[in-house]
Amino acid sequence: MRRGLKLLLESQPEFAVVGEASDGRQAVERAEATHPDVAVLDIAMPNLSGIEAAQRIVAASPRTSIVVLSMHSDEGYVLRALKAGAKGYLLKDSVEGDLIEAIKSVFQGKTFFSPEISRMLVEDYVREIRSRGVEDSYELLTPREREILQLLAEGKSNKEIAGLLNLSLYTVETHRRNLQDKLNLHSFPELVLYAVRKRVIS
Amino acid sequence: MARPSNLSDRTDPVWRNSDRLLLDSRLALAVGFGSLLLIMALAGADALRVLRDFRTNDDRIRRQFLFQNRVLNEIKSEVYLSGTYVRDYLLEPEAERAETYRASLEQLRKQMDAALQSYRRQLAPEGAQHYTALQGELAQYWQILGPIFEWDSAERRRLGYAFLRDEVFPRRQNMLAIADRIADINEQQLSAGNSQVVGLLLKFQSRLVISLVAALALGLGMAALSIRRILKLEIQVHSRYQEAAEARSELKDLSARLVQAQESERRALSRELHDEVGQSLSAVLIELRNLSSGMAKKSDEHFREHVETIKGLVEGTIRVVRSMALLLRPSMLDDLGLVPALKWQAREVSKRTSMDVSVAAELVSDNLPDPYKTCIFRVVQEALHNCSDHANASSVHIRVQQEPKRLTLSIQDDGRGFDSRQVKGLGLLGIQERVERLDGKCTIRSAPGSGTILSIELPFSEPLHDNDGHSNQEPRETNSHPVS
């Protein structure tokens, strides 16, 4: 599989493959040595899992964005990967079609999920809303908060958002706190997943 | 409200009861046989004491009789002797010789006084009167004898014979008669003493009879009691044996059902492998053959069509294999920990059925030891299976909590419920087995029409090892709001 992906990436003129690894530990070593822009990690690697490797790479090389490849479409894995610091989550089934786009997205600081993951998250969310009969918390958000939610989910920092929207950093922080309280989301990965569910981002 | 039924409570009251019963019968036997032995020992001691009394009494009576007899005889012979001395004294012409007779008489008097004195000490009240009479006679006797020692030989010769005949002999007869009477009394005393001893023996006999009867009665009572106890125990043993036999046959039945369940699971897996995976792979093979045989002739369009079909088949197969693998052992349990696996399971069940399943987890560590997370996961799986297949529930709430010394799980549904005292399906037994293997407790509260709450409690304290310097509090996930 690695060979296939390498061929795929090298076919893109703007990409260069700077290192390869056959297990998690090696992957961390390579990333520490080369500080790549993007690391593509299989979630199920020998010696050190992709999740653990992602955590260590983020710690050792903060400039590196991480795309995780997985055969699991379950939200538990997606959330865990995001918590470990991954920005992209691709299903192995559809990796050839989406990898290039995913790498470009995470390089720009955006998050990226396989379309199937997005679809599944949205479906689960809709089903839950329907079966519980609960109020859609998204309705509680003000237009400004929705805007900020989208920008946050796209990977923008508070400071960048303040610049984009012409607001003070303090105002952005207040909005962010309010919207997290309203949605009952306590971490950035949860916020990202929520945004995907609500199709605020894809 | 449903009645709680604790399925795993092993401190069966019957066992405690039987322990108490055993203790009771031991106590009863000890007391019974103890008092029996005590009665026998007391009776024996009594018999010994009575025998000893008997012997000493007999001895005493005999000795007293002999002594009194001897003294009396002595007195009697001395009375005779004194008569002789008096006669000799009166008839003796020589003054010097007469004087020796007089001294002998004095001597004799002293001896008689001493004998009387010692006799007085052994005196029985009945003989007192005769004794005083005898003493009086003796005193008079000596008094009468008094003047003759003043006589000279002429007077003695002249008055002596008459004195002997008129004074001394009648007195002597008198005294001897009294002595005989005293001897009679002595005889009487002897026989009275004998009859006293006989009375003692009779009393002892009746006492012996009473204690023998008591011992016999107590022995009979003890025997009856022991027999009753033994019979009771026998009945208990029998019923216990019956229970054990029933339990064994239940177990046999259960293992047969388990084997059957395993077999049907294998059958389902095999069918799925054969029908789904096998069929798809066969179809892929066929498509590939078509492709290779027609490669030269067919157009690009045809080529693409075949490839698309193969792709679809392979994707489908991958899905089937993956879902089968997840069914066997969900990878989340190992990769992500208990709570994400439970949430996945809840989502899957919600998708598949019309039930709404929610999971609330509090402070549950991500790296629980495998037996614990497997146990909880399988219990939840089984319970969800029951909820959807039997209980017809529309919502299920799962709650897991880790406390310092235990893990608790509760699964509450709003389904039909059942009588938890009567119904025990294989699933519930399986749950119980898993929980008991970890020394846990499993409680089911349910009643027809009021839903079911399954609670389990596993004793567990997190090991305090610290491999890489991290606090083991850190990997815990705090998530108290329901997520499905």
Interface residues (C-beta under 8 A of the other chain):
Chain A: I43 A44 S49 I51 M71 H72 D74 E75 G76 Y77 L79 R80 D93 D124 R127 E128 S131 R132 N184
Chain B: E315 I318 R322 S331 M332 D335 L336 P340 A341 K343 W344 R347 S350 K351 D356 H481 S484
